[in-house]
């Protein structure tokens, strides 16, 4: 193979991805759709403009490894726990239920047992890269459905490790005992690999790079990242495991080192390059002619996947006592087959679990659901509002929690004062959301108005923090009119909306304003661009975080100048 010819193919693919990605962004779509389309058009099953597409696909495998390496760098159990119980418990339940449902459907259609389990594992995963990118661009990552989706997606990324091991073991020939032996061997080899990486990244690497000279040299941290991801991928491949698996484990273990922060910053450009190649290589696997010939089958599978995953993921959110609207929005965000499912598909094909037609069907369905993802995420908040209006009740009713700083925060505890009933509420101050912003509001008002403060929070864990402040606290969804009516917002002296998600804040303001045109509403705007939306929704005052941050930084700069003896005033200039 001519090296320069292969590099030319990579250049052509990257140029096509750049052009089509920019076109998609111009059309207000996600650039990832352009990357997929570039690979599909230039791939061997369409225009076939890259004779060395296999070399490009091999390079793109580094993209998979690097993507999982960077996800491992971002992952921590503390972060996962901070997203609530739906992250660990709900994510695990979603993977198991979706995988089991897909496996059962494949068995019913006559597919073999091992192949059915492998397909179930593929369908269980959703797209971390696409969903999070769209949520961030829409400023919905802090919404209820955004945080739910983030937690479940992180758990799915972790579940890729056992799923790869399972699919690899299923591809072994022989009896169940032999398959069990293969599975045990894979787990044992993975454990040894983890132990080697742990010793390497926690003892040897810090010892080598701990000197003052090496600490200041950023080139060494970049080299450390490259050596780590490529070495871990090679080591995993050498012992018969997925290279992506080795890269993820290496990133997760390296996340605890003092070099993790710098490495995250330094690998961004490399990640962009390889991730673009990765998504383009997924498009290269597509066979447009085969998909057009079997369009009815492909559409049926896509419809079943989107509907089935949305219902199952939404059902899991309902089990964790989220309202039907937020549960539906969470399910719709996760209703696609993820990019890492392609990793499992390749493993299954190489192990002989699936044939060529089934491989093309899964790839076609994956690409189509990835194309649908931006539209699914965009419709999620509107679906949440529509379902919320249609549902007369919900799994999360308005529940009072008494004050008191002791006892189990998840159950009612004795309060030093009796909580007022709905009918008794008057001249009270409603604080919607009790995150850091809501806590500062409460702390400021408690000295003179503690008996009048009423907190409304959706997350029971956060509501426990309000209980620790000895404040009357309710658990409920502030976007629902029934909840606001029970809090008697019409009789309130003021309503403070502190939730960070702009769409949720707008819904709350509109709900309060429709029930009580005269009640003063003070709202928080996390981004300046959304301030006017909150004003139009009916907020009397909007605290613009970006504006406030700029003002505070300016004050600190002035203070620094005064300390240095250089007055920032015009009088100083005149003298």
GUKEMI-289842 format. One record per residue (C-alpha): x, y, z; residue in three letters. Coordinates in steps of 0.02 Angstrom, whole numbers, padded with zeros to 5 digits, always signed. Layout:
<atoms>
XYZALA
...
</atoms>
This chain:
<atoms>
+00000+00000+00000UNK
+00066+00171-00050UNK
+00075+00283+00104UNK
+00042+00442+00007UNK
-00109+00367-00079UNK
-00182+00321+00090UNK
-00148+00497+00154UNK
-00235+00568+00001UNK
-00389+00462+00042UNK
-00388+00529+00220UNK
-00372+00706+00153UNK
-00518+00682+00032UNK
-00625+00610+00171UNK
-00583+00750+00292UNK
-00619+00882+00159UNK
-00787+00804+00120UNK
-00826+00794+00306UNK
-00777+00978+00325UNK
-00887+01033+00180UNK
-01039+00929+00225UNK
-01018+00964+00411UNK
-01016+01151+00377UNK
-01169+01132+00265UNK
-01261+01041+00403UNK
-01216+01176+00528UNK
-01276+01308+00404UNK
-01442+01215+00395UNK
-01448+01212+00587UNK
-01410+01027+00594UNK
-01273+00933+00686UNK
-01104+00923+00599UNK
-01094+00737+00641UNK
-01230+00709+00510UNK
-01111+00784+00381UNK
-00971+00668+00436UNK
-01084+00516+00416UNK
-01145+00576+00247UNK
-00966+00605+00187UNK
-00917+00426+00227UNK
-01075+00356+00148UNK
-01052+00452-00015UNK
-00866+00420-00036UNK
-00868+00242+00031UNK
-00848+00080-00067UNK
-01036+00053-00081UNK
-01073+00222-00162UNK
-00952+00331-00264UNK
-00802+00225-00210UNK
-00681+00371-00218UNK
-00560+00296-00092UNK
-00474+00138-00153UNK
-00380+00124+00013UNK
-00537+00136+00119UNK
-00478-00010+00225UNK
-00324+00088+00277UNK
-00437+00236+00319UNK
-00548+00123+00423UNK
-00394+00058+00515UNK
-00342+00237+00555UNK
-00520+00273+00611UNK
-00505+00134+00740UNK
-00385+00251+00829UNK
-00529+00374+00831UNK
-00636+00250+00927UNK
-00495+00219+01050UNK
-00460+00404+01074UNK
-00644+00445+01097UNK
-00661+00313+01232UNK
-00496+00369+01309UNK
-00561+00548+01328UNK
-00726+00484+01398UNK
-00628+00383+01524UNK
-00531+00541+01571UNK
-00696+00630+01608UNK
-00773+00487+01705UNK
-00778+00472+01893UNK
-00894+00384+02013UNK
-00917+00549+02106UNK
-00980+00632+01948UNK
-01096+00487+01912UNK
-01168+00489+02088UNK
-01193+00677+02076UNK
-01316+00649+01934UNK
-01432+00554+02050UNK
-01489+00375+02068UNK
-01554+00368+01890UNK
-01373+00372+01828UNK
-01315+00210+01909UNK
-01479+00122+01945UNK
-01577+00188+01797UNK
-01434+00168+01675UNK
-01405-00012+01726UNK
-01590-00050+01716UNK
-01605+00032+01545UNK
-01462-00070+01472UNK
-01530-00233+01543UNK
-01711-00203+01492UNK
-01670-00140+01317UNK
-01546-00281+01287UNK
-01670-00411+01350UNK
-01813-00341+01245UNK
-01706-00337+01087UNK
-01642-00513+01122UNK
-01819-00578+01145UNK
-01876-00496+00983UNK
-01731-00574+00886UNK
-01768-00746+00959UNK
-01950-00728+00910UNK
-01895-00688+00732UNK
-01793-00848+00723UNK
-01617-00783+00754UNK
-01498-00894+00850UNK
-01470-00872+01036UNK
-01292-00805+01030UNK
-01330-00688+00885UNK
-01488-00626+00974UNK
-01390-00582+01132UNK
-01259-00492+01026UNK
-01391-00390+00935UNK
-01474-00350+01102UNK
-01308-00282+01166UNK
-01290-00173+01011UNK
-01464-00098+01025UNK
-01448-00066+01212UNK
-01321+00074+01184UNK
-01365+00252+01134UNK
-01257+00389+01058UNK
-01158+00485+01188UNK
-01070+00595+01060UNK
-01227+00647+00964UNK
-01347+00669+01110UNK
-01229+00769+01222UNK
-01172+00878+01079UNK
-01351+00924+01033UNK
-01402+00951+01215UNK
-01254+01067+01244UNK
-01287+01166+01084UNK
-01470+01187+01137UNK
-01421+01237+01316UNK
-01524+01091+01382UNK
-01388+00991+01470UNK
-01449+01062+01637UNK
-01631+01019+01605UNK
-01710+00872+01694UNK
-01711+00763+01538UNK
-01535+00823+01494UNK
-01463+00770+01661UNK
-01557+00605+01653UNK
-01490+00570+01479UNK
-01312+00616+01532UNK
-01317+00497+01680UNK
-01385+00351+01580UNK
-01263+00382+01436UNK
-01113+00381+01554UNK
-01171+00215+01626UNK
-01193+00148+01448UNK
-01013+00197+01408UNK
-00955+00096+01558UNK
-01066-00050+01509UNK
-00972-00062+01344UNK
-00833-00152+01439UNK
-00937-00304+01495UNK
-01037-00303+01332UNK
-00878-00319+01228UNK
-00822-00463+01339UNK
-00992-00548+01322UNK
-00999-00532+01132UNK
-00818-00593+01119UNK
-00858-00745+01227UNK
-01017-00783+01128UNK
-00912-00795+00971UNK
-00812-00941+01041UNK
-00847-01112+00972UNK
-00897-01258+01080UNK
-01009-01296+01227UNK
-01078-01180+01360UNK
-00936-01234+01474UNK
-00808-01183+01344UNK
-00896-01017+01318UNK
-00894-00991+01506UNK
-00708-01028+01506UNK
-00681-00900+01367UNK
-00781-00772+01465UNK
-00683-00806+01623UNK
-00520-00796+01529UNK
-00569-00628+01452UNK
-00617-00559+01623UNK
-00454-00623+01698UNK
-00350-00546+01559UNK
-00445-00382+01578UNK
-00413-00383+01765UNK
-00226-00409+01737UNK
-00227-00268+01610UNK
-00314-00152+01734UNK
-00187-00196+01868UNK
-00041-00160+01751UNK
-00116+00006+01699UNK
-00150+00052+01881UNK
+00031+00024+01933UNK
+00095+00113+01778UNK
-00012+00270+01793UNK
-00011+00288+01982UNK
+00171+00248+02020UNK
+00289+00240+01872UNK
+00225+00384+01764UNK
+00214+00510+01908UNK
+00389+00459+01961UNK
+00458+00495+01789UNK
+00362+00659+01761UNK
+00369+00730+01937UNK
+00526+00834+01915UNK
+00509+01023+01897UNK
+00577+01028+01721UNK
+00464+00894+01651UNK
+00312+00967+01740UNK
+00330+01129+01640UNK
+00352+01042+01473UNK
+00179+01022+01394UNK
+00251+00916+01254UNK
+00281+00776+01379UNK
+00099+00771+01434UNK
+00045+00762+01252UNK
+00168+00620+01222UNK
+00103+00535+01380UNK
-00075+00543+01313UNK
-00025+00473+01142UNK
+00083+00335+01215UNK
-00055+00291+01339UNK
-00200+00278+01217UNK
-00102+00190+01078UNK
-00009+00077+01200UNK
-00168+00029+01293UNK
-00261-00005+01130UNK
-00115-00113+01067UNK
-00101-00208+01232UNK
-00287-00246+01234UNK
-00282-00305+01053UNK
-00127-00410+01089UNK
-00216-00508+01226UNK
-00374-00534+01123UNK
-00482-00391+01192UNK
-00558-00240+01106UNK
-00430-00098+01080UNK
-00567+00027+01125UNK
-00591-00064+01289UNK
-00407-00045+01333UNK
-00409+00140+01289UNK
-00562+00172+01399UNK
-00487+00083+01549UNK
-00323+00178+01527UNK
-00415+00345+01520UNK
-00518+00304+01674UNK
-00364+00257+01775UNK
-00265+00406+01712UNK
-00409+00521+01765UNK
-00349+00509+01945UNK
-00172+00566+01905UNK
-00111+00747+01923UNK
-00086+00756+01734UNK
-00268+00721+01690UNK
-00324+00902+01677UNK
-00182+00951+01561UNK
-00206+00796+01454UNK
-00392+00834+01432UNK
-00346+01005+01364UNK
-00204+00943+01252UNK
-00296+00800+01164UNK
-00444+00904+01105UNK
-00372+00936+00932UNK
-00320+00755+00911UNK
-00491+00698+00967UNK
-00576+00811+00839UNK
-00472+00737+00698UNK
-00496+00555+00744UNK
-00679+00571+00794UNK
-00715+00648+00624UNK
-00629+00500+00541UNK
-00724+00382+00655UNK
-00897+00446+00609UNK
-00848+00455+00426UNK
-00789+00274+00436UNK
-00960+00225+00505UNK
-01037+00304+00351UNK
-00917+00205+00242UNK
-00991+00044+00311UNK
-01162+00090+00243UNK
-01227+00010+00084UNK
-01354+00133+00009UNK
-01403+00013-00131UNK
-01439-00128-00007UNK
-01536-00009+00106UNK
-01638+00055-00041UNK
-01678-00123-00095UNK
-01732-00171+00082UNK
-01805-00002+00131UNK
-01961-00076+00210UNK
-01859-00188+00325UNK
-01739-00047+00372UNK
-01883+00072+00412UNK
-01971-00061+00514UNK
-01814-00092+00618UNK
-01783+00095+00640UNK
-01964+00122+00695UNK
-01957-00023+00817UNK
-01790+00035+00890UNK
-01844+00218+00912UNK
-02013+00176+00985UNK
-01951+00031+01092UNK
-01801+00123+01165UNK
-01903+00280+01198UNK
-02036+00181+01292UNK
-01911+00077+01392UNK
-01798+00223+01439UNK
-01949+00330+01481UNK
-02020+00189+01586UNK
-01858+00178+01683UNK
-01867+00365+01718UNK
-02046+00341+01781UNK
-01986+00205+01899UNK
-01870+00335+01975UNK
-02022+00446+02005UNK
-01997+00574+01869UNK
-02153+00649+01793UNK
-02223+00576+01632UNK
-02167+00729+01535UNK
-01986+00723+01592UNK
-01983+00533+01572UNK
-02047+00545+01394UNK
-01916+00677+01351UNK
-01779+00569+01426UNK
-01836+00418+01326UNK
-01842+00512+01161UNK
-01665+00579+01186UNK
-01600+00400+01204UNK
-01701+00323+01061UNK
-01557+00287+00942UNK
-01422+00156+00916UNK
-01255+00226+00974UNK
-01088+00244+00887UNK
-01009+00117+01005UNK
-01135-00011+00945UNK
-01031-00013+00786UNK
-00886-00076+00891UNK
-00994-00220+00953UNK
-01057-00251+00775UNK
-00880-00267+00709UNK
-00834-00386+00851UNK
-00989-00491+00817UNK
-00952-00500+00631UNK
-00770-00548+00657UNK
-00824-00684+00781UNK
-00950-00755+00656UNK
-01106-00711+00759UNK
-01192-00612+00621UNK
-01190-00630+00431UNK
-01170-00499+00297UNK
-01354-00453+00277UNK
-01383-00435+00464UNK
-01226-00329+00476UNK
-01288-00213+00338UNK
-01459-00203+00421UNK
-01387-00152+00589UNK
-01268-00026+00511UNK
-01409+00050+00406UNK
-01523+00062+00558UNK
-01383+00137+00663UNK
-01342+00273+00536UNK
-01526+00316+00510UNK
-01559+00333+00697UNK
-01403+00441+00713UNK
-01474+00552+00575UNK
-01636+00564+00675UNK
-01550+00605+00840UNK
-01544+00797+00822UNK
-01730+00798+00782UNK
-01771+00681+00926UNK
-01675+00789+01051UNK
-01757+00946+00981UNK
-01932+00876+01003UNK
-01898+00813+01181UNK
-01942+00974+01277UNK
-02100+01001+01174UNK
-02150+00822+01204UNK
-02120+00846+01391UNK
-02238+00996+01392UNK
-02371+00907+01289UNK
-02368+00750+01396UNK
-02366+00856+01553UNK
-02525+00945+01497UNK
-02613+00783+01448UNK
-02570+00688+01607UNK
-02695+00731+01742UNK
-02581+00655+01873UNK
-02405+00589+01876UNK
-02291+00475+01972UNK
-02221+00624+02065UNK
-02358+00708+02167UNK
-02326+00864+02268UNK
-02257+00800+02433UNK
-02224+00910+02586UNK
-02066+00881+02684UNK
-02055+00955+02857UNK
-01906+01054+02917UNK
-01774+00985+03030UNK
-01592+00949+03007UNK
-01590+00774+03079UNK
-01659+00608+03025UNK
-01674+00522+02858UNK
-01699+00656+02726UNK
-01798+00539+02614UNK
-01942+00522+02736UNK
-02048+00647+02832UNK
-01966+00705+02991UNK
-02029+00805+03139UNK
-02021+00992+03113UNK
-02000+01125+03244UNK
-02148+01214+03165UNK
-02298+01133+03084UNK
-02296+01150+02894UNK
-02435+01259+02830UNK
-02570+01179+02726UNK
-02610+01238+02551UNK
-02757+01339+02615UNK
-02652+01426+02747UNK
-02517+01484+02627UNK
-02513+01673+02606UNK
-02380+01808+02593UNK
-02250+01672+02569UNK
-02093+01672+02462UNK
-02079+01527+02339UNK
-01904+01472+02288UNK
-01910+01357+02136UNK
-01753+01250+02134UNK
-01631+01228+02278UNK
-01464+01210+02193UNK
-01320+01328+02237UNK
-01418+01480+02174UNK
-01575+01434+02269UNK
-01474+01403+02427UNK
-01395+01577+02417UNK
-01569+01654+02398UNK
-01631+01560+02551UNK
-01478+01603+02656UNK
-01500+01788+02617UNK
-01685+01790+02661UNK
-01684+01673+02811UNK
-01637+01803+02942UNK
-01799+01901+02921UNK
-01914+01791+02818UNK
-01874+01611+02866UNK
-02053+01568+02918UNK
-02118+01629+02750UNK
-01998+01533+02635UNK
-02070+01385+02537UNK
-01951+01281+02430UNK
-02007+01181+02278UNK
-01880+01054+02213UNK
-01896+00909+02092UNK
-01746+00807+02152UNK
-01774+00722+02322UNK
-01587+00727+02359UNK
-01581+00915+02333UNK
-01743+00936+02430UNK
-01655+00855+02578UNK
-01533+01002+02576UNK
-01679+01122+02598UNK
-01742+01014+02740UNK
-01572+01032+02823UNK
-01599+01221+02819UNK
-01760+01194+02919UNK
-01866+01261+02775UNK
-02038+01203+02722UNK
-02001+01100+02568UNK
-02108+01019+02434UNK
-02057+00893+02302UNK
-02144+00924+02137UNK
-02132+00982+01956UNK
-02143+01172+01944UNK
-02187+01165+01759UNK
-02357+01091+01801UNK
-02502+01207+01839UNK
-02571+01088+01971UNK
-02410+01101+02071UNK
-02408+01291+02064UNK
-02591+01297+02115UNK
-02556+01191+02270UNK
-02418+01313+02317UNK
-02543+01457+02300UNK
-02425+01563+02197UNK
-02567+01689+02178UNK
-02554+01727+02364UNK
-02364+01730+02366UNK
-02267+01890+02396UNK
-02135+01837+02268UNK
-02077+01688+02166UNK
-01890+01660+02139UNK
-01850+01546+01991UNK
-01672+01482+02011UNK
-01669+01330+01895UNK
-01523+01337+01770UNK
-01613+01266+01618UNK
-01686+01413+01517UNK
-01828+01312+01441UNK
-01885+01250+01612UNK
-01870+01424+01687UNK
-01976+01495+01547UNK
-02111+01364+01575UNK
-02114+01399+01762UNK
-02128+01587+01734UNK
-02268+01565+01607UNK
-02359+01449+01728UNK
-02347+01571+01874UNK
-02397+01718+01764UNK
-02550+01627+01695UNK
-02609+01587+01872UNK
-02565+01755+01949UNK
-02530+01905+01837UNK
-02486+02014+01987UNK
-02360+01902+02080UNK
-02182+01970+02067UNK
-02065+01846+01980UNK
-01876+01856+01994UNK
-01785+01735+01878UNK
-01609+01676+01846UNK
-01540+01676+01669UNK
-01385+01569+01651UNK
-01348+01634+01477UNK
-01370+01813+01415UNK
-01447+01753+01252UNK
-01598+01682+01346UNK
-01632+01836+01453UNK
-01761+01912+01335UNK
-01859+01748+01331UNK
-01882+01753+01519UNK
-01934+01936+01512UNK
-02063+01899+01377UNK
-02125+01751+01478UNK
-02171+01870+01618UNK
-02023+01887+01736UNK
-02020+02056+01823UNK
-01832+02048+01851UNK
-01702+01936+01770UNK
-01530+01910+01845UNK
-01411+01887+01699UNK
-01269+01773+01759UNK
-01148+01821+01621UNK
-01178+02006+01650UNK
-01158+01985+01838UNK
-00997+01888+01816UNK
-00927+02024+01703UNK
-00972+02159+01828UNK
-00894+02062+01972UNK
-00733+02030+01875UNK
-00722+02215+01833UNK
-00740+02259+02018UNK
-00602+02138+02064UNK
-00490+02212+01928UNK
-00523+02386+01998UNK
-00483+02323+02173UNK
-00319+02251+02110UNK
-00273+02415+02025UNK
-00311+02511+02185UNK
-00201+02391+02283UNK
-00059+02421+02161UNK
-00075+02608+02187UNK
-00140+02641+02011UNK
-00310+02722+02029UNK
-00428+02676+01886UNK
-00517+02844+01899UNK
-00504+02995+01787UNK
-00437+03100+01932UNK
-00281+02992+01936UNK
-00255+03019+01751UNK
-00274+03208+01773UNK
-00140+03217+01905UNK
</atoms>
